[in-house]
Amino acid sequence: MNSPVLVAHALTKSYGATRALAGVDLSISRGESVAIMGASGSGKTTLLHVLAGIITPDTGSVTFHPAAGGAIELTGMSESARSRLRRERLGFVFQQGLLIPELTAVENVALASMINGVKRADAVQHAASWLGALGLAGMEDRRIGELSGGQAQRVAIARAQATGAELVFADEPTGALDSQTSREVMDALLWSTTGQRRTLVVVTHDPDVAARCTRTIAVRDGLVVSTAVDA
């Protein structure tokens, strides 16, 4: 088994009287694709956000083990340090893409690298190569509104990968797509993560998406109630 890239221990999180996480322990190995499933209100999205350092748990810890360097405990970092970690080492793909409509496809992808200090020309070249690899060659200069839903999600995937993210978090990345486009987007997401020896954690309600991952975790009432290795 590969070494762990992310380890969570005894995570709890409450919103007022509602307990979203009730003591979650979880270890994710490098190169895995992990699906998190559960009913609405089960805690699956909160779990994803805590694992990604977007929100902090009330108690417990999340430790990131990068390929180079020592372990990093996200829960002990300042918000600015977590923001920098997310920007430089983690990737994100959301249901609606969260792309900037005023920018072109290549500008959306290149922006993430430019924020990290990469020169514009180099960032654009690298962004274009990722777009080409994901089947969007010739669409680099199209604005987001000129793309289909599936094409826009592939732009979001390219953006997540352009900074060299070791770990990609996806929240319902196929939720707004038809079944054929969903398969195409998952093809792109899996190829660009586990196909490149990176790690994917995806929240989904779609059993077809979960079946394509190497492991499925079921969440209910803020707890991991089952985990299964998919064939």
N, C-alpha and C positions, 0 to 999 in steps of 0.2 A: 504493500500500500504506500502511496506517496505521502510525504510529510504534510502536516497541517499547514494551511495558509491562513486560517481564521479559526479562533477558538473562543466560544462564549461560555460563561459560567454563571449560573444562578441569576439570570436576568429577570428583573421585575420592572414593571412600568405601569403607573396608574394615571388616569385622567379623572380627577375628582373621585367619585365613588366607584368608577369603572376601572377594573383591573385588566389591562390589555395584555400584560405578560406576568406570569405567575411563578417564575422560577425556571427559566429555560437554560438547559445545557446543550451545547452543540459544537461539533468539530467538523470543519470542512477541509478536505484534502486538496492539495495543489493539483490542478488539472481536472477536477470534478465539474460536473454540471448538476446542480442541485435545484429541484423544484420544491417550492413551499406552497402547499395547498391548504384550504380551509374555507369555511363559510364566512360570509360577511360578518365582521365583528369578532372573528376568532382570534385576531392578534397577528395575523400573518404579515400585514403591511407594517405594523409597528415593529415587528421583529426585523424585517428587512431594513427599516430606517435606523434601528439601533445597531445592527450589524455593520451598516455602512457609515456610522458615525454622524448621521444627519441629526439624530436626537440622542440624548443621553439617557441611560436607564436610571431608575431610582436607586437600585442596588445591582450588584453584579459587575462583571467585567467582560470586555471584548478585546482580544489580543490578535493583532495582525502580525504574521510572520512573513516578511518580504523575502524574495529570493536572495537578496544581498542585504547584509546588515542584520542587526539584532531585532528581537521582538519589540513591537510597539503596542502599548496598551492604550487603546483609543479612549477609554473611559477616564483615564488620568490626564488627558491632554486639554489644553485650553481650546476654546472655540476657534480661534484663529489658527492654531496648530492643526486641528482636525480639518478645517477648511483647506489648508494647504495640502494635507495628506490626500483628501478627496480629489483635489485638483490635479495632483501630480501622479498619484499611484492607483487611483480607483476610477472606474468608469460607470456611467449610469445611462440606462435606456428606460424611458417612461412610456406609458400608454399613448399619450398625445405627442410624444417626441420632445416637446419643449424647445423647439428650434426657433431661431429668430427670423420671422418672416421677411424682414427687410433685407436680409443677407442672402446671397446665393448659397447653393449647396456646398461649394468648396470653401466659401468664407465661413460658414457655420462650423465646418470641421476644423479648419485652420485656426479659428479663434482660440480654441482650447490650448493649442500649443503656443500660440503667441502670448497668451496670458502667462504661460510658464517661462517666457523669455526667449522663445525661438524666433529667429528673424522671419519676417513676413514671407519672403521668397521661399525659404526652406519649408516653412509651415504649409504654404500653399502647395508646394510640390509633393510633400508627404501626404497631405489631405487628398490630393488628386489621385495618388497611387492607391490609397485606401478605397476611394470611391470606385475606381476602376476594378479593384479586386472584388468589390461587392456588386458588380454588374451595373454600375452607373457611369461608365465611361461615356463622354459626350454630353452629360447632364450637369457638369460641374458649374456652369454659369446660369443655371436655372434657379429662379427663386423658389422658395419652399411651396408657395401657393400654386406653382406650375407643375408640381409633382403629385403622383398618386399617393395614397396612404402608405402603401407598401414601400414605395421609393423613399418617402420621407422617413420611414422607420429605418431604412438602410443608411440614410444619411446620419441618423441618430446613432446607429451602431458604429459607423465610421468615426464619428466624433468621440465616442466612448473609447475607441481603440487607438486613436491618433496619438495620444500621449504615452502609449506603451503601458496602459493599465494592466496590472497583474490580476486584478479581480474586478469583474463586472457585475453590477447589480441591475436587474431588469424587473420593473413593476408592471405586470400585465402588458408586456410589449406587443401582444397580438390581440388585445381585448377589443379593439375597434375595427378589426380586419375580418374579411371573409375567410373561409377555410383554406382556399388555395393560396391566397396571399399570406395567411398565417404560416403555412408550411414554408413558403419562400423566405419569409422573415426569420423563421427559426433555423432554416438552412444557413442563412447568413450569420445569425447570432452564434450558432454552434461552431461553424467554421472559423469565425474570427476569435473565438475564445478557446474552447478545449482543443480545437484543431491547431491552435498555435501554442498549446501547452499553457494556456491561461485558465482561469477559473470563472465559472458562471453561477450566480445565484439568482433564480427567477421566481417571482410570485406569479401564480397563474390560477385561474379557475378552470382551465381547459385540460382535461385528462390526456388529450392527444399531445399537447405541449409537454406535460409532465412525463409522459411515456418516452419521450425522446431524450430525457435527461438520464444521467447515470444513477441518480437517487432521488426519491420523492419523500418529503417530510410532511406529515399531516399535523396541523395545528388546530386545537380546539380549546376554547376558554383560556387562552394564554399559555397553553402548555403544548409541548411536542408530544403527541399521543402515539405516533407510530412513525417508523422510517423503513423504507423498502428500497432495495436495489433493483432498478429496472433492467429488464432483459435487453 
